[in-house]
Amino acid sequence: MGIGYEHGPLRWSAVQVQYNHPYMLNGIDRAWIDEALKTAGARRCRRSTTSRRRRSRRAERMID
């Protein structure tokens, strides 16, 4: 054991442990979808006129 863990990304193991019971049922793709929806929802919900320009620039960079 530990062959893949040493070279593999430790972040994914932490994510699996953190979101153990909701996401292990639907697979790791659900985590990607939920993260995307969460970021998009947060961006859409709290869009203020002051930080809209900065936020849109950051969003464009994330899309690229």
PDB file as gemmi writes it, atoms N, CA and C in Angstrom:
CRYST1    1.000    1.000    1.000  90.00  90.00  90.00 P 1                      
ATOM      1  N   MET A   1       0.842  -1.208   0.000  1.00  0.00           N  
ATOM      2  CA  MET A   1       0.000   0.000   0.000  1.00  0.00           C  
ATOM      3  C   MET A   1       0.873   1.253   0.000  1.00  0.00           C  
ATOM      4  N   GLY A   2       0.276   2.341  -0.461  1.00  0.00           N  
ATOM      5  CA  GLY A   2       1.006   3.595  -0.431  1.00  0.00           C  
ATOM      6  C   GLY A   2       1.803   3.867  -1.687  1.00  0.00           C  
ATOM      7  N   ILE A   3       1.718   2.955  -2.678  1.00  0.00           N  
ATOM      8  CA  ILE A   3       2.491   3.194  -3.905  1.00  0.00           C  
ATOM      9  C   ILE A   3       1.897   4.374  -4.664  1.00  0.00           C  
ATOM     10  N   GLY A   4       0.574   4.379  -4.807  1.00  0.00           N  
ATOM     11  CA  GLY A   4      -0.051   5.472  -5.544  1.00  0.00           C  
ATOM     12  C   GLY A   4      -0.171   6.737  -4.709  1.00  0.00           C  
ATOM     13  N   TYR A   5      -0.227   6.571  -3.383  1.00  0.00           N  
ATOM     14  CA  TYR A   5      -0.440   7.755  -2.544  1.00  0.00           C  
ATOM     15  C   TYR A   5       0.805   8.636  -2.503  1.00  0.00           C  
ATOM     16  N   GLU A   6       1.991   8.000  -2.559  1.00  0.00           N  
ATOM     17  CA  GLU A   6       3.211   8.793  -2.436  1.00  0.00           C  
ATOM     18  C   GLU A   6       3.386   9.723  -3.635  1.00  0.00           C  
ATOM     19  N   HIS A   7       3.083   9.196  -4.832  1.00  0.00           N  
ATOM     20  CA  HIS A   7       3.273  10.013  -6.032  1.00  0.00           C  
ATOM     21  C   HIS A   7       1.991  10.706  -6.467  1.00  0.00           C  
ATOM     22  N   GLY A   8       0.866  10.156  -6.056  1.00  0.00           N  
ATOM     23  CA  GLY A   8      -0.406  10.727  -6.486  1.00  0.00           C  
ATOM     24  C   GLY A   8      -0.738  11.989  -5.717  1.00  0.00           C  
ATOM     25  N   PRO A   9      -1.780  12.706  -6.166  1.00  0.00           N  
ATOM     26  CA  PRO A   9      -2.172  13.937  -5.474  1.00  0.00           C  
ATOM     27  C   PRO A   9      -2.831  13.625  -4.134  1.00  0.00           C  
ATOM     28  N   LEU A  10      -2.256  14.148  -3.065  1.00  0.00           N  
ATOM     29  CA  LEU A  10      -2.838  13.915  -1.744  1.00  0.00           C  
ATOM     30  C   LEU A  10      -4.130  14.691  -1.568  1.00  0.00           C  
ATOM     31  N   ARG A  11      -4.320  15.717  -2.399  1.00  0.00           N  
ATOM     32  CA  ARG A  11      -5.524  16.540  -2.259  1.00  0.00           C  
ATOM     33  C   ARG A  11      -6.779  15.708  -2.507  1.00  0.00           C  
ATOM     34  N   TRP A  12      -6.708  14.792  -3.480  1.00  0.00           N  
ATOM     35  CA  TRP A  12      -7.921  14.023  -3.793  1.00  0.00           C  
ATOM     36  C   TRP A  12      -8.292  13.089  -2.646  1.00  0.00           C  
ATOM     37  N   SER A  13      -7.281  12.523  -1.992  1.00  0.00           N  
ATOM     38  CA  SER A  13      -7.605  11.659  -0.852  1.00  0.00           C  
ATOM     39  C   SER A  13      -8.275  12.477   0.249  1.00  0.00           C  
ATOM     40  N   ALA A  14      -7.779  13.695   0.484  1.00  0.00           N  
ATOM     41  CA  ALA A  14      -8.399  14.547   1.495  1.00  0.00           C  
ATOM     42  C   ALA A  14      -9.828  14.902   1.094  1.00  0.00           C  
ATOM     43  N   VAL A  15     -10.035  15.164  -0.204  1.00  0.00           N  
ATOM     44  CA  VAL A  15     -11.386  15.491  -0.665  1.00  0.00           C  
ATOM     45  C   VAL A  15     -12.306  14.291  -0.476  1.00  0.00           C  
ATOM     46  N   GLN A  16     -11.807  13.094  -0.792  1.00  0.00           N  
ATOM     47  CA  GLN A  16     -12.637  11.905  -0.626  1.00  0.00           C  
ATOM     48  C   GLN A  16     -13.011  11.710   0.837  1.00  0.00           C  
ATOM     49  N   VAL A  17     -12.073  11.954   1.734  1.00  0.00           N  
ATOM     50  CA  VAL A  17     -12.376  11.797   3.160  1.00  0.00           C  
ATOM     51  C   VAL A  17     -13.364  12.865   3.610  1.00  0.00           C  
ATOM     52  N   GLN A  18     -13.174  14.093   3.092  1.00  0.00           N  
ATOM     53  CA  GLN A  18     -14.028  15.182   3.553  1.00  0.00           C  
ATOM     54  C   GLN A  18     -15.468  14.981   3.073  1.00  0.00           C  
ATOM     55  N   TYR A  19     -15.626  14.662   1.784  1.00  0.00           N  
ATOM     56  CA  TYR A  19     -16.971  14.507   1.227  1.00  0.00           C  
ATOM     57  C   TYR A  19     -17.315  13.025   1.113  1.00  0.00           C  
ATOM     58  N   ASN A  20     -17.048  12.273   2.164  1.00  0.00           N  
ATOM     59  CA  ASN A  20     -17.107  10.820   2.028  1.00  0.00           C  
ATOM     60  C   ASN A  20     -18.502  10.350   1.643  1.00  0.00           C  
ATOM     61  N   HIS A  21     -19.506  10.532   2.515  1.00  0.00           N  
ATOM     62  CA  HIS A  21     -20.766   9.843   2.266  1.00  0.00           C  
ATOM     63  C   HIS A  21     -21.598  10.454   1.142  1.00  0.00           C  
ATOM     64  N   PRO A  22     -21.619  11.784   0.884  1.00  0.00           N  
ATOM     65  CA  PRO A  22     -22.433  12.236  -0.247  1.00  0.00           C  
ATOM     66  C   PRO A  22     -21.820  11.887  -1.594  1.00  0.00           C  
ATOM     67  N   TYR A  23     -20.485  11.968  -1.720  1.00  0.00           N  
ATOM     68  CA  TYR A  23     -19.879  11.911  -3.049  1.00  0.00           C  
ATOM     69  C   TYR A  23     -19.432  10.520  -3.449  1.00  0.00           C  
ATOM     70  N   MET A  24     -19.178   9.634  -2.492  1.00  0.00           N  
ATOM     71  CA  MET A  24     -18.754   8.300  -2.896  1.00  0.00           C  
ATOM     72  C   MET A  24     -19.886   7.565  -3.611  1.00  0.00           C  
ATOM     73  N   LEU A  25     -21.125   7.987  -3.388  1.00  0.00           N  
ATOM     74  CA  LEU A  25     -22.241   7.337  -4.070  1.00  0.00           C  
ATOM     75  C   LEU A  25     -22.265   7.718  -5.545  1.00  0.00           C  
ATOM     76  N   ASN A  26     -22.037   8.999  -5.833  1.00  0.00           N  
ATOM     77  CA  ASN A  26     -22.156   9.469  -7.208  1.00  0.00           C  
ATOM     78  C   ASN A  26     -20.824   9.503  -7.936  1.00  0.00           C  
ATOM     79  N   GLY A  27     -19.721   9.237  -7.252  1.00  0.00           N  
ATOM     80  CA  GLY A  27     -18.431   9.286  -7.909  1.00  0.00           C  
ATOM     81  C   GLY A  27     -17.786  10.650  -7.755  1.00  0.00           C  
ATOM     82  N   ILE A  28     -16.531  10.761  -8.183  1.00  0.00           N  
ATOM     83  CA  ILE A  28     -15.784  12.000  -7.982  1.00  0.00           C  
ATOM     84  C   ILE A  28     -16.257  13.075  -8.951  1.00  0.00           C  
ATOM     85  N   ASP A  29     -16.922  12.694 -10.045  1.00  0.00           N  
ATOM     86  CA  ASP A  29     -17.401  13.707 -10.993  1.00  0.00           C  
ATOM     87  C   ASP A  29     -18.420  14.621 -10.323  1.00  0.00           C  
ATOM     88  N   ARG A  30     -19.182  14.082  -9.388  1.00  0.00           N  
ATOM     89  CA  ARG A  30     -20.165  14.901  -8.689  1.00  0.00           C  
ATOM     90  C   ARG A  30     -19.481  16.043  -7.941  1.00  0.00           C  
ATOM     91  N   ALA A  31     -18.276  15.772  -7.398  1.00  0.00           N  
ATOM     92  CA  ALA A  31     -17.551  16.824  -6.686  1.00  0.00           C  
ATOM     93  C   ALA A  31     -17.200  17.955  -7.652  1.00  0.00           C  
ATOM     94  N   TRP A  32     -16.731  17.604  -8.851  1.00  0.00           N  
ATOM     95  CA  TRP A  32     -16.407  18.641  -9.843  1.00  0.00           C  
ATOM     96  C   TRP A  32     -17.655  19.457 -10.169  1.00  0.00           C  
ATOM     97  N   ILE A  33     -18.773  18.773 -10.417  1.00  0.00           N  
ATOM     98  CA  ILE A  33     -20.002  19.484 -10.794  1.00  0.00           C  
ATOM     99  C   ILE A  33     -20.449  20.395  -9.657  1.00  0.00           C  
ATOM    100  N   ASP A  34     -20.392  19.883  -8.425  1.00  0.00           N  
ATOM    101  CA  ASP A  34     -20.865  20.686  -7.301  1.00  0.00           C  
ATOM    102  C   ASP A  34     -19.961  21.897  -7.089  1.00  0.00           C  
ATOM    103  N   GLU A  35     -18.648  21.700  -7.246  1.00  0.00           N  
ATOM    104  CA  GLU A  35     -17.741  22.841  -7.096  1.00  0.00           C  
ATOM    105  C   GLU A  35     -18.047  23.898  -8.138  1.00  0.00           C  
ATOM    106  N   ALA A  36     -18.261  23.473  -9.393  1.00  0.00           N  
ATOM    107  CA  ALA A  36     -18.553  24.443 -10.454  1.00  0.00           C  
ATOM    108  C   ALA A  36     -19.857  25.178 -10.155  1.00  0.00           C  
ATOM    109  N   LEU A  37     -20.876  24.436  -9.723  1.00  0.00           N  
ATOM    110  CA  LEU A  37     -22.155  25.083  -9.422  1.00  0.00           C  
ATOM    111  C   LEU A  37     -22.004  26.036  -8.246  1.00  0.00           C  
ATOM    112  N   LYS A  38     -21.204  25.635  -7.254  1.00  0.00           N  
ATOM    113  CA  LYS A  38     -21.048  26.498  -6.091  1.00  0.00           C  
ATOM    114  C   LYS A  38     -20.365  27.806  -6.479  1.00  0.00           C  
ATOM    115  N   THR A  39     -19.285  27.706  -7.267  1.00  0.00           N  
ATOM    116  CA  THR A  39     -18.572  28.926  -7.659  1.00  0.00           C  
ATOM    117  C   THR A  39     -19.460  29.792  -8.544  1.00  0.00           C  
ATOM    118  N   ALA A  40     -20.184  29.172  -9.475  1.00  0.00           N  
ATOM    119  CA  ALA A  40     -21.060  29.958 -10.353  1.00  0.00           C  
ATOM    120  C   ALA A  40     -22.183  30.599  -9.542  1.00  0.00           C  
ATOM    121  N   GLY A  41     -22.758  29.848  -8.609  1.00  0.00           N  
ATOM    122  CA  GLY A  41     -23.838  30.409  -7.803  1.00  0.00           C  
ATOM    123  C   GLY A  41     -23.353  31.556  -6.940  1.00  0.00           C  
ATOM    124  N   ALA A  42     -22.178  31.401  -6.331  1.00  0.00           N  
ATOM    125  CA  ALA A  42     -21.651  32.484  -5.496  1.00  0.00           C  
ATOM    126  C   ALA A  42     -21.369  33.708  -6.361  1.00  0.00           C  
ATOM    127  N   ARG A  43     -20.820  33.473  -7.561  1.00  0.00           N  
ATOM    128  CA  ARG A  43     -20.516  34.600  -8.433  1.00  0.00           C  
ATOM    129  C   ARG A  43     -21.803  35.303  -8.842  1.00  0.00           C  
ATOM    130  N   ARG A  44     -22.865  34.517  -9.111  1.00  0.00           N  
ATOM    131  CA  ARG A  44     -24.112  35.128  -9.555  1.00  0.00           C  
ATOM    132  C   ARG A  44     -24.830  35.812  -8.389  1.00  0.00           C  
ATOM    133  N   CYS A  45     -24.750  35.220  -7.187  1.00  0.00           N  
ATOM    134  CA  CYS A  45     -25.516  35.765  -6.057  1.00  0.00           C  
ATOM    135  C   CYS A  45     -24.936  37.097  -5.602  1.00  0.00           C  
ATOM    136  N   ARG A  46     -23.674  37.105  -5.197  1.00  0.00           N  
ATOM    137  CA  ARG A  46     -23.121  38.342  -4.669  1.00  0.00           C  
ATOM    138  C   ARG A  46     -22.294  39.035  -5.734  1.00  0.00           C  
ATOM    139  N   ARG A  47     -22.987  39.613  -6.708  1.00  0.00           N  
ATOM    140  CA  ARG A  47     -22.313  40.398  -7.741  1.00  0.00           C  
ATOM    141  C   ARG A  47     -22.603  41.865  -7.453  1.00  0.00           C  
ATOM    142  N   SER A  48     -21.627  42.560  -6.923  1.00  0.00           N  
ATOM    143  CA  SER A  48     -21.809  43.975  -6.597  1.00  0.00           C  
ATOM    144  C   SER A  48     -21.212  44.831  -7.704  1.00  0.00           C  
ATOM    145  N   THR A  49     -21.766  46.017  -7.862  1.00  0.00           N  
ATOM    146  CA  THR A  49     -21.311  46.883  -8.947  1.00  0.00           C  
ATOM    147  C   THR A  49     -19.859  47.302  -8.731  1.00  0.00           C  
ATOM    148  N   THR A  50     -19.410  47.306  -7.482  1.00  0.00           N  
ATOM    149  CA  THR A  50     -18.043  47.766  -7.229  1.00  0.00           C  
ATOM    150  C   THR A  50     -17.034  46.718  -7.681  1.00  0.00           C  
ATOM    151  N   SER A  51     -17.298  45.443  -7.360  1.00  0.00           N  
ATOM    152  CA  SER A  51     -16.309  44.410  -7.667  1.00  0.00           C  
ATOM    153  C   SER A  51     -16.709  43.600  -8.893  1.00  0.00           C  
ATOM    154  N   ARG A  52     -17.658  44.108  -9.685  1.00  0.00           N  
ATOM    155  CA  ARG A  52     -18.085  43.320 -10.837  1.00  0.00           C  
ATOM    156  C   ARG A  52     -16.955  43.215 -11.855  1.00  0.00           C  
ATOM    157  N   ARG A  53     -16.239  44.336 -12.084  1.00  0.00           N  
ATOM    158  CA  ARG A  53     -15.186  44.304 -13.093  1.00  0.00           C  
ATOM    159  C   ARG A  53     -14.079  43.334 -12.682  1.00  0.00           C  
ATOM    160  N   ARG A  54     -13.654  43.443 -11.410  1.00  0.00           N  
ATOM    161  CA  ARG A  54     -12.612  42.527 -10.960  1.00  0.00           C  
ATOM    162  C   ARG A  54     -13.084  41.076 -11.050  1.00  0.00           C  
ATOM    163  N   ARG A  55     -14.323  40.823 -10.605  1.00  0.00           N  
ATOM    164  CA  ARG A  55     -14.821  39.455 -10.580  1.00  0.00           C  
ATOM    165  C   ARG A  55     -14.941  38.892 -11.991  1.00  0.00           C  
ATOM    166  N   SER A  56     -15.419  39.707 -12.931  1.00  0.00           N  
ATOM    167  CA  SER A  56     -15.570  39.210 -14.295  1.00  0.00           C  
ATOM    168  C   SER A  56     -14.200  38.889 -14.885  1.00  0.00           C  
ATOM    169  N   ARG A  57     -13.201  39.722 -14.589  1.00  0.00           N  
ATOM    170  CA  ARG A  57     -11.873  39.424 -15.103  1.00  0.00           C  
ATOM    171  C   ARG A  57     -11.365  38.106 -14.546  1.00  0.00           C  
ATOM    172  N   ARG A  58     -11.582  37.891 -13.248  1.00  0.00           N  
ATOM    173  CA  ARG A  58     -11.129  36.638 -12.661  1.00  0.00           C  
ATOM    174  C   ARG A  58     -11.900  35.461 -13.259  1.00  0.00           C  
ATOM    175  N   ALA A  59     -13.179  35.638 -13.524  1.00  0.00           N  
ATOM    176  CA  ALA A  59     -13.986  34.562 -14.100  1.00  0.00           C  
ATOM    177  C   ALA A  59     -13.470  34.217 -15.492  1.00  0.00           C  
ATOM    178  N   GLU A  60     -13.152  35.234 -16.294  1.00  0.00           N  
ATOM    179  CA  GLU A  60     -12.630  34.958 -17.630  1.00  0.00           C  
ATOM    180  C   GLU A  60     -11.326  34.180 -17.541  1.00  0.00           C  
ATOM    181  N   ARG A  61     -10.474  34.561 -16.584  1.00  0.00           N  
ATOM    182  CA  ARG A  61      -9.213  33.844 -16.453  1.00  0.00           C  
ATOM    183  C   ARG A  61      -9.461  32.404 -16.031  1.00  0.00           C  
ATOM    184  N   MET A  62     -10.441  32.173 -15.164  1.00  0.00           N  
ATOM    185  CA  MET A  62     -10.732  30.808 -14.732  1.00  0.00           C  
ATOM    186  C   MET A  62     -11.288  29.987 -15.883  1.00  0.00           C  
ATOM    187  N   ILE A  63     -12.108  30.593 -16.727  1.00  0.00           N  
ATOM    188  CA  ILE A  63     -12.674  29.858 -17.858  1.00  0.00           C  
ATOM    189  C   ILE A  63     -11.559  29.434 -18.814  1.00  0.00           C  
ATOM    190  N   ASP A  64     -10.616  30.348 -19.062  1.00  0.00           N  
ATOM    191  CA  ASP A  64      -9.494  29.993 -19.930  1.00  0.00           C  
ATOM    192  C   ASP A  64      -8.621  28.967 -19.209  1.00  0.00           C  
TER     193      ASP A  64                                                      
END                                                                             
